[in-house]
Amino acid sequence: MSDANGTIPFHLAFPVRDIESTRRFYGEILDCAIGREAERWIDFDFFGHQLSAHVAEERGETARNEVDGDAVPVRHFGAVLPWPRWEALADKLRQHDVPFLIAPRIRFQGEPGEQGTFFIKDPSGNALEFKSFRHPERLFSTQ
């Protein structure tokens, strides 16, 4: 169940409005394979990790914090992708007219944590961040 580095996939359950718009967004636009499902939940292979989308009437609005000049939603999740895949996903989202909450940009330029990042929302209003590092070994670097 682990990859070549011994990394074990994480599991995240999160609220959605409905199954069908969630299936289209994660399955067709983000190209996540669909796993098990029932009337009120559906699982996805989210870049090697298990997401469980559960229909819930209460979802709430997210608070925001300033990060390098952007108002970043506090409640969000996402994936760290190789640079070419990050760029390709941004292009695909543009082709599908998915609006960016925060458009693709380089954050922390010239600093140890320099990264490409963008934010979108899924059809249920959940914030997702996709990021990439030209130097992946600096993912947790402070220097």
Residue pairs with C-beta under 8 A, 6 or more apart in sequence:
1 8
1 9
2 8
3 48
9 48
9 49
9 50
10 49
10 50
11 49
11 50
11 51
11 52
12 46
12 49
12 50
12 51
12 52
12 77
13 51
13 52
13 53
13 54
14 51
14 52
14 53
14 54
14 77
14 126
15 53
15 54
15 55
15 56
15 58
15 59
15 124
15 126
16 22
16 53
16 54
16 55
16 56
16 59
16 122
16 123
16 124
16 126
17 55
17 59
17 123
17 124
17 125
18 55
18 123
18 124
19 37
19 39
19 40
19 41
19 42
19 53
19 55
21 123
21 124
22 42
22 53
22 122
22 123
22 124
23 34
23 42
24 123
25 122
25 123
26 32
26 34
26 44
26 46
26 51
26 53
26 122
27 33
27 34
27 44
29 92
29 93
29 96
29 98
30 46
30 89
32 44
32 45
32 46
32 47
32 51
33 44
33 45
34 42
34 43
34 44
34 45
35 42
35 43
35 44
35 45
35 50
36 42
36 43
37 43
40 54
40 55
41 52
41 53
41 54
41 55
42 52
42 53
43 50
43 51
43 52
43 53
44 50
44 51
44 53
46 79
47 79
47 81
49 79
53 124
59 124
59 125
59 126
60 75
61 125
62 73
62 74
62 75
62 76
62 127
63 73
63 74
63 75
64 71
64 72
64 73
64 74
65 71
65 72
65 74
66 72
67 107
68 107
68 108
70 102
70 105
70 107
70 119
71 102
72 102
72 119
72 129
73 101
73 119
73 127
75 127
76 119
76 126
76 127
76 128
76 129
77 126
77 128
77 129
78 119
78 128
78 129
78 130
78 131
79 130
79 131
80 131
80 132
80 133
80 136
80 139
81 89
81 130
81 131
81 132
82 132
82 136
83 116
83 132
83 133
83 134
85 132
86 116
86 130
86 131
86 132
87 104
87 116
87 132
89 130
90 104
90 118
90 130
93 100
93 120
98 120
99 120
99 121
100 118
100 119
100 120
101 119
101 120
101 121
101 127
102 117
102 118
102 119
103 118
104 116
104 117
104 118
105 116
105 117
105 118
106 114
106 115
106 116
106 117
107 113
107 114
107 115
107 116
107 117
108 114
108 115
112 138
112 141
112 142
112 143
113 138
113 141
113 142
114 133
114 134
114 135
114 138
115 131
115 132
115 133
116 131
116 132
116 133
116 134
117 129
117 130
117 131
117 132
118 129
118 130
118 131
119 127
119 128
119 129
119 130
120 127
120 128
120 130
121 127
121 128
122 128
133 139
